[in-house]
Each structure stands twice: as C-alpha cells, then as structure tokens.
C-alpha cells in the first residue's frame, strides 16, 4: 500500500510548493467568509439567508468563469511546460474575453432584475427583500474581478501559486475589515447592514484588480504579450473551444446543480437555509487542502505532458490520489470536532444551531470521497486533457440522481434535513468509483500541444 507514495523528493517539494499556497489562500478566504457570515448573523438570521441567496445566484456564473479558467489551464500548463509563452498569452486572451462578456451580461441582468434571481432561491419575503438590496450593489464586483481571476489562474498553471495567496488574502482582509466598519457603523462610518457588506465586497475587488495590474506590469518570468492576447488565431481558438467547452459545461451544470440544492433547502425554511450556509462555510475550511492538491495535480501533470514526459504520469496520478485520501480522513476528523464547537458563536436560534451541528457532522462523512473526487476530476483527469470524461463523471450523478432524489425527499415527503442530504453521499460514492475506473484505464494521459498554435 505504501508503495504508492514512492516518488522523488523533488515531486513532494513541488507538490507542497504548489498545494500549500492554494490551500492557505482558500483557508484564509473561507475563514474570512465564515467571519463575514458571523457578522451578518449578529444582525439577524434573515441577513444570512439573504446573502446566501445572492451568493448562490452568482455562484453558477463564477463557476462558468472557473470553467473558462480551468479549460485555459489545461492548455497553459502544457504550453508553458513546452516553453511557448506567446501561446500562453493567446490562451489568456481568449479566456478573458469569453469570461468578461458572460459575467458583464449577467451582472447587468442582476442589477436590473434582481427579484427574478432572488425568487428562485427563497420564498421568504424578508430574506428576499434584503437579498434584492444586496444584489444591486454586489453585482458590480464580478466584472471587476475577471482579469484577476484569469491572470492569477494562468500564473498558477505556470507554477506560481503564491501570487493568488498574496492577492486574494490581502483583498479578503480588507473586505472583512470594511465589513466590520460598514455593517456595524464603526469608526464614524454609517451603519449600513447588508448594503455595507456589499460595498465592502466591491471595494475589495477593486483592490484585487489594482494589485494584479501592478504585478502584471512588473512580472519578469512571464510577460503578458497583449498583441498575442488580442489576436489568438483560429487554430488555438478551436483548441480552446475543444478542451474548454467540456470544462465550462461541467462547471456550469455542476454549479447550477449545487445552487439548486440550496434552493430546495430554502423551501424547507429560513432556519434550514441559514444552517446549511453556516455548515458549508465550515466544510469549505476543512477541505482547503483538497483544493490545493487538485490545483497542484493539474499543474504537475499538465507540465509533465507538455514537456513530453509521459512515462511517470500514471504513477504520479496514483500518488496524488493517495494524498487526497489522506487529506480526506484528516478533514473528516476536523469536521466532527467542528460540529461540536462552531455553532455557539452564531447569534441564531438554538434550533438552527442544532440543525447546523448535525449538517456539519454529516459533511464529515462526505469529506473522504469528496476530496478524492476533487483531485481525480479537477486535478488528474483535467490535467491530462481528458476534460470530456471528467465532465460526465462530475455532473452525471448530480443531475441523474442527486437533484431528483433530494427534491423528492424534501418537497414531496418533507423529511428532516439530514435524510434529505443522503443522496449527496450516494452521489459522491458513485463519482469515486467511476473516477477510479477512468483513472485506471490510462486513457486520460494526453499531450494536447501543437508545434504551432496560432
């Protein structure tokens, strides 16, 4: 069993070099997001539900952006491994224009018709009213964020994972501080409640963009070629569409599916929606290392394939999946502890605290298969260029089984939330088996670079 961990020391140094900054970035971001939820919770339960509704609306669109970014990273990691920097710039240009167009259109719709989006996720009038006011402000944060997302994602695909840690962490600290000031009216500022949280978010995204532009202008190991970014060429655009489209469809349908789950929970009551929001924040913190391993896996495997070193890629993938399993067991233990100690910090009814504690304990059971699936699908299969199979594995069980079963248990049989969550556990198990079978087939090991990509 232990032979799967036999890799050169350099491999583990590179894995930690890539995974730790990504994990730390997510840890800081999710911890501060939990702090923000606590601040809103200090105002009221409806505020938590209202913010959750808006975040769920944009969650789908930002996952589509992540799809463009992930599709780009498949190409960027391999072309960067090959040493072709001009093609890297071209891929970044395609990714930026596609993502910016999509997000700007959605943000305009959210600004002018927020009631349409909010109505999908809640039927509680108080939470809906708060969500509409919050959405009209926070909608502008997302177009501002696109260049940062694309550039930081590209740098990560080149092996520079620390940039995202520095930029996002700095912006999140600013965001949390401004939340404290504007939500509660500290240091002479007006007490704005949820609107203050929205203004803080927009301000933080502006700071992120400024930091990214400064780094881009001064970066020495990679110079963004604007002429190449503006004229990517038909051949590369076709390649981007071929490899990125399954990832975009994957992330869109996965995001839509996972956003429909809170919509179902929201029909079970504001207390359940608030409890799920709290629990998912805690779960995200416990699973940060999985995101780091998955991100590192995509870069390491893509870089090896781009450099033409296909021999050891399968062995490398086995080691990465074994590391993900170990990380899953650790996250399981953390969530079991968190289920007993986190909820007392929230100013919510005792019944809601009890629901949140039970959900966190349930998420502990999901941690092991979920972390394996994240590394297998997002890291290993996508990094190898097998984006179509990764799409089927990720969204098939969600849409064919999890969503219909969850809706049936919640809205038809009106079962308690813990029983309503059970289909998610079955979904994770199916993905784990399917992903392992695809991995063992070795058909995912692909070099997708061209000698000329213009």
N, C-alpha and C positions, 0 to 999 in steps of 0.2 A: 504493500500500500504506500509506504513512504517513498518508493522509487519515483512516484510522480512529481516529487518536489526536487528531484535531481536536475539542477540547472547550474550553469556557471555563476559565480558570484556577481559578475557583471550584469547578468539578467536581473537579479534581485535588486542590485543598486539602481538600475534603470527603472524597474517597476516601482520602487519606493520614490524615486525622483519624480516620476510622473503621477503616481497614485496619491501620494501624501498631500501635495498642493491642492489637487482636485477635492480630496476628502476634507481637508481643512477649510477650503473655500465653501463647500456645502455645509460643513458643520457650523461655521460662522453664520452663513446665510440663514440656515434653518433655525439656529438658536435665536438669532435676532428676530426672525419671523415669529417664533414662539413668544418672544418678549413683546412683540407688537400685538399678538393675539391676547396676551395677558393685559396689555394696556387697554385694548378695546373691551376686554372682559370686565375691566374695572368700571367702564362706563355702563355696560349692560349686555345681556345675552343677545338682544336683537342686533346690536352693533357687530358682534362676532358673526352672526348669521348673514347680515347684510354684506359684510366684507367678503365672506365666503362665497356668496352668490356672484359677486363681481369677479373675484379671482377665478372662479370656475368658468365664467364666460370667456375670459381671456386665456385661460389655460389651454384650450384647444388650439387657438391661433398661435400661441407661443410654442406649442409642440409642433405645429407645422413649420415654424421657423427653425426649431431644433431639427426637424426633418431635413430642411434645406442644408443646415449646418452639418448634420451627420452625413448626408449624401456627399457634400463637399469634402468632408474629412476623409472619406474613402479614397477620393482622388488625390487630395492634398498630401496625405501621409505617404502614398506610393510615389507620387511625382517628386515630393521633397526627398524621399529616400533615393530616388534616381538622380537628384541634383538639378532638376529642371524648375528653376524659380519663376521663370516667365509664365509657365503653365499654371503654377500655383496662383499667381496674380490673376490670371484669366478665370480660374475656378472661383476665386473670391469675388470677382466682379459679377459673375452670373448669380452666385448665391445672394449677394447683397441686393441686387435689383429685383430679384424674384421675391425675397422676403420683405423688402421695404414696400413694394407695391401692394402685397397682400395685407400687411399689417396696417398700412395707412387707410386702405379702404375699409377695413373692419373697425378701426378706431373712429372714423367718421360716422359709420353706422351707429356705433355705440354712443357717440355724443348726441346724435340727433334722435335716436330711437332707443334709449336705454330701457324703457319699460318693456319692450319686446324681449330683450335678452334676460332681464331680471325675472320676468314672468315665467320663463322656462324652468327656473330653479327653485322658486318658492311661491307659495300661495298665501303667505303671511303678509298682510298689508303693512305692518310696522317695519318688518325687515326689508320689504320691497321698496318702501319709500326711502329708507336710509341707503339702500343699495343704489338707487337711481341717482341720488345726490352725489354719492361717492364715485360712481362710474363716469359721470360727466366731466369730472376733473381728472381722474386717473387714466382716462383713455389716451391722453396725450403723452403719457410716459412711454408707451410701447413703440411708436415710430422712432422716438429719440434713441431708444435702446438698440436698434437694429445693427448699426455699424459696429457697436461694441460687441454684440453677440457674434457677428460674423468674423471680426478681426481676432478676438480672443479665441474663438473656436479654431481658427486657422493656425494661430500660434501654438495652441495645444496639440494640434495634429503634427506640428513640426517638432514637438518635444518640449516646448516652452510652457509647461503647465503653471509655473509660478505667476505669470502675468495675470491670469484670471483671479488667482488668490489675492493678489495685491489690489487690483482694481475693484473687484466686486466686494471684497471685505471692507475696503475703505468707504465705498459708497454705502454699504449696509450700515456701518457705524454712524455715518452722517444721517442716514434715513431714520435709524432708531432714535438718535438724539432729537431730530426735528419732530418725530412723532411725539416724544415726551413733551417737547416745548409747545407744540401746536394742539395736541389733543387736550392737554390739561391747562393750557394757558400759563406756562411758566416763563420767568424772566421778562415779564412785561408783555408777552405776546397774547393775542386774543385766544380765548378758549373755544376751539373750533370743532372739537369732537372728531367725527369721521372725516369731515372735509379737511381737517388738519392733517390726518393720516394720508389723504390723497395728495395734498400739496407737498408733503414731505417726500412721497414717492417720486413725483415728477422732478423735484429738485435733485434728488439723489441720482436719477437717470441722467440729468444734465451734467452732473459732476463726473459720472462714469464716462460719458462721451468726451468730456474735456481731457480726462486722464488718458483715454485711449488715443486721442488725436496727438497728444504730446509724445506718447511712447512711439506711435507710428512714425512721426517725423524724425525721431532720434534713433530708431532701431537700426543696428548695424548688421546683424546676422541675416536679416531678410528685409529687403527694400521693396515695398509695395510699388509695382510698376503700374501707374494709373493708365498709361496708354494701352497696356495689355488688358487691364481690368475693364476698360471701356469697349475694347474690341476683342472679345474672347474667341471668335471664329466659330464656324458652323460645326466642324468636326467635334470640337470639345463640348460645344453646347449639346450635341446629340449624345455624347458620352455622359454628360451631366444628367440629362433627362433620363437616360437609360438606367443609371445607377442611383440617382437621387429620387426618381419618381416612386419606386417601391418604399423608400425610407419616408418620404413625405406622406404617402398614403398610409403607411404603417403608423407614423406618429399622429396623423390626423384622426384616423379611426380609433387608435388607442386612446388618444386624448379625448375624443368625443365620447367614447365608451366610458372612460373613467370619470368624465364630467357628468354623464347621465346617472352614474351611481349616486353622487350627492343629490342630484335632482330627485331620485327615488327616495333617498333618506329624508330629504326635505319635506316630502309628503307625509312622513311619519311624525312630524312635529319639529318645532324650532329647537326643542331640547335635544333631540337626536342629532339634528344638523350641527348644532354647536358642539356636542360631544364628539362627533366624527371629525370636525375641523380641528379640535384640540388634539385628538388621537393621531391624526395624520401628520400633524406637525411633529409630534413626539416620534412617530415611526420614521419620518424622514431623517431626524437627527441620528437615530440608531443605525440607519442604513447608509450613512455617508461613505463608509469605506467601500461599499459595493459600487457606488458611482465612480469612486476613484479607480478601483480595479478595472471596471468596464471601460472607462476612458483610456486608461493605460494600455489595456489589451488591444483596443482598436489601433492605437498609435504604434505599438510594438510589432504587431502582426502586419499592419499595412506597410510599415517601413521595411521590414524584412522581405516581404513580397516584392515591393518596388525596387529593392536592391538586387533582386534575383535570387535571394537565399531562401528557397522553398523547402529545403531538406528538414530543418528543425522546427518548422512552423507548427506541425501537428503536436509534437512533444511540448512545445511552448504553450499551446492551447490547453492541453491537459493540465499543466501546472497552474495556469491561470484559473481554470475551473475549480481545481482543488483548493486554491487560495480563497476563492469565492465561497466555497462551502464552509471553510473555517471561519470566515468573516460572518457568515450567516448564523452559525452557532453562537458566536460572541454577541451578535445583535439580538438574538433570542433571549439571552440572559439579561441584557440591558433593558429590554422592553418589559420583561417580567418584574424587574426591580422598579422601573419607571411607573408601572401600573399601580404601585402602592404609594409612591411619593410625590407624583407630579400634580394630581388634581387638587389637593388642598390649596395650591397657590392661586386658584382662579376664583373670582367673585361671582360664582354661579350657584344655582340651587343645588342642594345635596343630591337630589335625584339625578341631575345632569352629571354631577361628579361621579356617581356610581356607574352610570352608563359609559362615561369616558374611560374609567378604570377597567371596565370589562372589555371594551373595544381594544385598548392598548394590550391587554393580556392576550386577546385573540390575535392581534398583529404579531405577537411574539411567535406564534405557530407558523405564520406565513414567512417569517424572516429567512429561513433556510432555503426553501425553494425559490423565493423571490430574488435573493441575492445571486443564486446560481443562474437563474433565467436572465437577469440583467447583464451579467458578464458574458453569458453564452450568446445572447441575441445581439445586444448593443456593442459588445466588445469583439468577440471572436468571429462570429459569422459575418457581421458587417465589415469588420476589419479585413476579412478575407475576400470581400467583394460579393458575398452571397446574400445580397440585400433582399432578393425576392423571397427566398426561403425564410429569412428572418422575419419578413412581413407576415407570411402565413402563420408562422409559429406564434407571433406576438398578438395578432388580432383575431385569429380563428377561434380559439377557445373563449375569448372575451365576448364576441358577438353571437356565436352559435349557442353557447351555454350560459355564461355568467350573467349577462344582462337579462335575458328572458327569465332565468330562474330567480334572480334577485327581485325583479318586478313582480313575479308571481307570488313569491313568499311575502313581500312587503305590502303590495297593493290589493292582492286578492285574498290571501289567507291572514293578513295582518298579524304576522308573527313577531316576536321580540327581535330587536336589532341583532343580537348575537346569532340567532338562527338565520337571519337574512344575510349575514356575512358569509355563511358557509359555502355558497357557490364560488366565492373568490378563492377559497382554499383548494377546491377541486380544480379550478382553472389553473392555479399555479402548478399543481401536480401534473396535469396534462402537458403544460408547456415544458416542464422539466424533462419528462420522458421523451417528448417529441424533439426537443432541442438536443438531447444527448444522442438520440439516434442519428440526427442530421450531422452532428459533430463527428461521430464515429464513421460516417460514410466517407469522409475526407473530400467530398465534392466541393466544399467551400473554399479550398485552397486555390486562389486565383490571382495571377498578376494581370492587372487590367490597364497598365500604362501603354502608351503608344510611343513610337520613335519620334513622331511629330504630331502634336495635338492641336495645332492652330486651325 
